[in-house]
Amino acid sequence: MTTPTLEAPPEPIPSVTSPRKGGKGRMPPGLKHSLPFYSFKPWVKLGSPILLFEHLLKTYGNIAHYRFLGTPIVFINDPEYIREILVTQANSFVKERTVRRMKVLLGEGLITSDDPIHMRQRKIAAPAFHRQRIAAYGDQIVASAVHQREAWRPNQHIDISAASMQLSLEIVARTLFNTEVTADIRSINDEVNTIMDLYNFIVAFPKIESFIHLPIPGIMKFRRSKARLDAVVDRLIHEHREAAARGEPDRGDLLSMLLASKYESDDPTKQTGMSDEQVRDEVLTIFLAGYETVANGLAWTWYLLSQNPAIEAKLHAELDAVLGTGPTQRLPTLADYPVLRYTEQVFAESMRLYPPAWAMGRMSTKPITLGPYTIPSGAHFFFSQYIMGRDPQYFPDPLRFDPDRFTPENKAARHKFTYFPFGGGSRQCIGESFAWMEGVFSIATLAQRWRMNYLGTTPPEVQAKITLRPRDPLMMQLIPR
């Protein structure tokens, strides 16, 4: 995505008095007026915040400030400032409004909750994402990818975005629920997609929590989808609890782990399990985070490989060397995972250019000092994996697809927070290891048999909602290797 031609920068906003006792604090440069004043500018478009972020970076540099309805908002593209927010001063921040607004869908799940609830929930969920537990899912990921690749036919035209969603849906069904893609799983998928389409409406609607029971069309549509979603997940939870009560062994899926998890109650001598409501919040959070994000990462990977034949050939060379060719070819196993380094680099570079989680935000609970700037309590801070990943000051020739950016040496030479597709600090995505395994094994298994030819005539456009989706179908022609 390119930045529109910009006029001369507006006047920087003047310094303001800091709430911190003892004098003045200087705000970063930024827009003179509140954001609605610029509504007719090409870089202000509802549902396209990337345009605004690009404008702020080009006009003001790595830290910029604007206001929206009286709320100070700071956009940051500096890795050291991001580290300050996510790590050093993390206790001075909570989730910002757009994430907290998703509590109407995800409740107090790992994405939306704040401490101390978040810390407790993370401890409960951690065993479900232990390295040994995740390793057991490797064969299931490969089996799902084999099922997909065997159904494809030479020269078939497919929407790889939809196909990646289907693959990821099958993987999450097996690993989260220990089931195939049943009508229940499809129902979860359909309702989540309906709610995702309402995302901008949910975020923009003032105090939607207070109006959730009123007969407003968009809210009614959300309410119906949420009720159907809850009913399906509640039924799956009930079935798992009944199986455990009958003495059936742990099924090995994430839901079984969540149901078996215990945490200390108010009485330190006792432990208690999660309520059905708590489990449902975590299941929906894991479903959304583990399904939509990886699927989009895979779709963009196939597009980028189709545009870069030399890199595609290098990927195939690694797969042939590790997994064999012809009659000796075999499927990837857990032992191959650390050896498929270039495959992982391909996935990493794809998520630099098209990060599924394309932006993050926090809200300050006290005055914050970043370098020479002091920002008041209640300010919102945003930083974008998409913007930083395409910034030449951190990634030279940023639009070039080059997996060698992610060799161990090149990774070590960069600041940690120039690349953070799974966040950072104490709230770093708990399922990151699982996502990497799913990405690497899916790419390796499918690329053993197939190449893809992009059928579009122009580069695909992005759609920045909760995740970074292609705006239109990514049509590919399947070519056997």
N, C-alpha and C positions, 0 to 999 in steps of 0.2 A: 504494500500500500504506500503510495507516495503522498507527500505533504503538499497541500494546495499552495499556490503562490500567495505570499503574505505581504501585507502592507507594512509600513513603518511600525515598530513596536509601540504599543500604548505606553503612557507614562507609568513608571513603577509606582506601586502603592506606597504611601509614605510610612515612616516608622510609626509604631504604636507603642503605647505604654504597656509594659509587661505586667501581668498580675503578680509576678514574683516580687517580693519586697526588695526595695533597694535600687530602683531606678528604671531606666529605659531598656527595652529590648527591641532589636531591629527585626522586622519581618523580611522574608525573602522578597525579591522583586516579583512583580506580577501585574495582573489586570487592575486597572484603576477602578472600574465599576463592577457591580455584581454580575455574575455570569449571564442572567437573562437579558441584560443590556446588549449583549453581543449575539442575540438570537438569530440574526440574519447573516452572521458571518459564516463562511463556508466551513469553518472548523468547529462550529457548534451545531450538532445534529443529534436529535434524540435517538438513543440507541447506538450511537457511534462515538463513545468516549475516546477511542484511539485517536481520532482526528484532533480532539482538544489536547491530548497529551503530546502529540507530535508538534502541535503549534507552540505549546508552552516550552518544550525542549528547544526548538529551533529559535524561539524568540528570546527566552530568558536564561537558558542554560539548565544545569543539572538540578536546580531547585527553584521552584516557582510557586506563586501564591495567587489564589483567587477566592472570591466569596460566592456563596450560593444561599440566598435567603437568610443572610446574616451569619452563616456558619463559615469560619475560615477553613480553607482547604489547601493543602500543600501537596504538590506533585514533586516526587523525588526520583532522580535518575542517577544518584551517586551511591556506589556500593558501600562506602563507609557509613554514610548516613542511614542506609537501609539496615546495616548491621547494628547500628545504634538502636534503631526502633525494634528490631526483631530479637536482639540478643541483650545488648548492654543495658538498655533502658526498658526492657520488655515489661517490667512490672508497672510502668507508667502508662500502659496502653491496654485498651480492650478492642474487641471487634467493632468495626465501624458500622454505620446504619444499614448499608445495603446487604451485609452479611447477616446482621441481627434480624433484618426483615425476613430472611429465609427461615426463621424459627417457626413461621406459620406452616412450613412444610416439614422441616427437619427437627423441630422441637429442640431439646437440649442435647443434640448429637455433637460429635467431636468437632465438626466444622463451625457450629454456631455458638457453643457454650463458652463461657468465660470461667476463670478460676473463682472459687475452688472446685466448681462442678467439673470443669474441663479436666483438671488434674486427676480427679477421682475416676472419671470416665475413661481417661487414657490408661490408667493403671488396670482397669477392668478389661479393656480391649486388648492390651499389649500381648497377653499370651496367645491370642488368636493370630497375631502377626509375628510370632517368634520365628526366627530363621529356620528352625527345624520344621515348624508347621508349614511355612510357606514352601519349603523344599518339596513337601509331599504333593504340592499342587502342580509341580512341573509336568508330570506325565498327563495330568488332566488338561493342561493348556495345550500340549502337543496333540493330544487326541482330538480336541475340539478343532484345532487348525487342520489336522488331517481330514476330519469329516468335511470341512469346508472345501479344501483343495480337491478332494475326490469328486465333489459335486460339480466342479467347474468343467467347461468344455472348451477346446481350442477355438479361438477367434470369437468367443462369446463376449458380448458387451455387458458390462456390469457397472453399477454405481458403487465404487469402492468404499465410499463413505457409509452407505447402507450395509454393504457386506461386512465392513469392520464393526459396525454396530451389532450385527447379527452374531459375529464371532465372539465379541466381548460379552454379549448377552448370554451366550452358551457357557462361556467360561465362568461368569459370575453366578449363573444358575448352579453349576456343578460345585464351585468352591464355597459359595455362601450358603446354599440351601441343600446341597447334595442331591440334586434332581436334574432332570433334563429340562429343556425349554418347554414347559407345560403351558396350558392356557393361563394358569395363575401367573407364571413368569411373564408371559406376553402382556397380561393385563397390567402388571407393574410397569413394564416398559411403556405401554400406551399412555397410562396415566401420568407417568413422569414426563413424557414428551409433551403432553397437553399442558402440564404445569410449567415446563420450560418455555413454551410458547407464550405464556402469560408473565414471564419473568419481569420484563420491563414495566408492565402494568403493576405488578405486585410491588416493585421497588419504588415506583413513582407515586403510588397512591398514598396520600398523607395519612399516617396513623391507621393503616389498614386493619390492625388488630382490633381497633374499636368498632369497625364496621363489618366484621367478618360474618355476622349473622343477618345483615341487611340484604334485601333483594336487588342488589346492584349486579347487572349482567356479568361483568368480568369476575366479580367475587363469587357469584353463584356458580359459574363454570369451575372456578378453582375449588370451591367447597365440594362440589359433586365429585371431582377427580380425587380430591384428598380423601373423601369418605370411602370411595371404592378402593383406593390405594391402601388405606388403613385396614380395611376389611380383609384384603388378600394377605397382607403381611401378618395380621393378627391370627388368621387361620393357619398359616405356616408355623408361627410360633406355638400355637396350641397343639398342632400335630407333633412338633418336636418335643414339647413338654410331656405329652402323653406317651411318646415312645420312651423317653427317659424314665417315666414313672413305671413303665412295664419292665424296666430293667434292661432294655436294649442297649448295646454298647454305643459309645460315642461314635457318631457317623463320620467324624473327621472333617466336618464342614465348619465354617466360621460361625454360623448361627448356633450350632451345638456348643461351641466354645464360649460364646457370649452367655448362653443360658447356664452354663456350668460355672461361670466366673463368680467369685465372691469378693466382697469388700467389707472393711470394718464399718460397723454401724456406730451409733452414738455410744453404745455400750462396748468398750474396747475388748471385752471378753467374748463378744459374739461377732459372727460374720453373717452377712445377708447377701442374697443374690439380687439381680436386677429385676425390677418390675417389668411387666409386659410392655408398658408404655416406654420405659427406658430402652428396652431391647428394640422396640419398633423404631425409635429415634435413631439408634445406631445402625440398624439394618438399612434404613432408608439412606442414611449418610454414606455407609459403605457401598451401597448399590450405586448411588449417584457418583461418588468419587472414584469407584473402581470400575465403572462401566463406561460412562460417557467420556471421561478424560482419556483413557487408554485407546478407546475406539477412535477418537479424533486424532490422537497422536499417530496411530497406524495409518489412517487415511491420508494424512499429509505426507507420511513417509513414502507411501507408494507413489504419490504424485511426484515428489522430489526425485525419487529413483528413476521415474519415467523420463525426467528431463535431464538426467545426468548419466548417460550410458557408461562412461568410464568408471564412475563410482559404483554403478550397478554391477559392472564386470568384476570389480575388486571384491565386492560383497560375495558374488557367486564363487570367486576363487577361494575365499575363506571357507565357505560352506562345503565346497568340494574337497578341500584339504582336510577339514575336520570330520566331515560326515561321509566322505567317500562318493563315488560316482558309479553309474551303471549298476550291475548286479550286486556290488558291495555297498551300495548306498544304504544308510540307515537313518533313523530318526534321531533328533537331538535328545539327549538325556541330561540329567542334572550334572553329571560329570563334565559335560561339554560347556555348561553355562559360563564358567570363567574363561574358557578358551575362545569363545565367540566374541572377541574384543572388537573387531571392526563392525560386526553386526550391532553391538551396543553403541559404538560411536555413531553409526548411521542414525539410530533412534535418537541419540542425544542431540545430534545436529539438527534433526527434524524438529525436535522440541525447542531448539533455539529459535528457529525461524517461525514456527507455528506452535507456541506453547499452549497446550490445552487449557491450563489455568493461566490466563493472559494478564491478570492484574491482581493485586492484593491491596488491602486497606486496613488501617488501624485508626482508633480515636484516642486522643490523649486524655488522661484523667488528671493531669497536673501540667503546669508550664514546662515546656521542653526546650532544651538548648541543643541546637545542631550547628556546630561551627560558630560563626558570628551571629547566628540568628536565635531569637527566643520566640517561641510560638506558644500562644495561650492554651490553657486547659480547654478541652472540648473541641479542639481543632481536629479535622480529618486529614489523614496522610494516605496518599496513594502512590504506588510504584508498580511499574508494568514490566513483566517478563518479556512481553512482546516488544516494547520500545527499547529496552536495554539490549535485547538480543540482536537488534538491528542497528545499533549505534556504532559507528566506525571507531569511536574512541576506545571501545572495548573489544570489538571484533572487526579488524580491518577487512575491507571489501565485504561488508556484512551480508549482502544479498547473494553472495556465492555460497553454494552448498558444498561444504568441505568437512567431512567427518574427522579429518586429521586435526581439527581444532580440539578434539577430545582425546588425544593421546595423553597418557599420564603426565608427560613433560609439559605439554601445553596447558593442561588443566592446572598443574601446580604453579604455573607462571601467572595465573590470573587471580584476582581477588575473588574469594568464595561467592560474594553476592553480586557478581556480574552474571551468574547463571544459577537460577534457583527455581526450576520448574515445579518443585514440590514444596516451596516455601522454605522456612528456616527457623532456627531457634527452637524453643520448647514446643511450638505448635507445628513443627514440620510434619508433613503428611505421614501418618502412621503406616500407611500402606505403600510407601515408596518402593521398598524392596520387591513387593509383589508386582507393582506396576512395571518395574524394570524387567523382571522375569517374564511377565506376560508379553511385553513388547519384543524382547529378544527372541523368545521361543516362537512367537507367532510369525515374525519376519523370517526366521530361519526355516521354519516348516513350509511356509507358502512359497518362499523364494527358491526352495529346492526344485520345485516343479514348474513355476510360472514366472514370466516377465509380464510387464504391463505397458501398454501404449496409451497415453492420454489422448482422448478423442476431442477435447475442447479446442477451440480456436484462439482463445485468450486465456491468460492466467486466471485461476479461480480467485474469487473475492472472499474475504473473511467475513464472518458474522460473529461479533463479540457479544455473547450472552453470558451465561454462567461459565460456559466453556467456549473455546474458539472453534467454531464449526465452519466448514465451507458453506457459503451462502446458497449455492446451487449444487445439484448432483455432480459428483466427480466421476464422469464416465470413462471407463477404461476398456481396452480390448485385451483379452487374455491371450498370451502367446506362450506355448509350451517351450520349455528349455530343451 
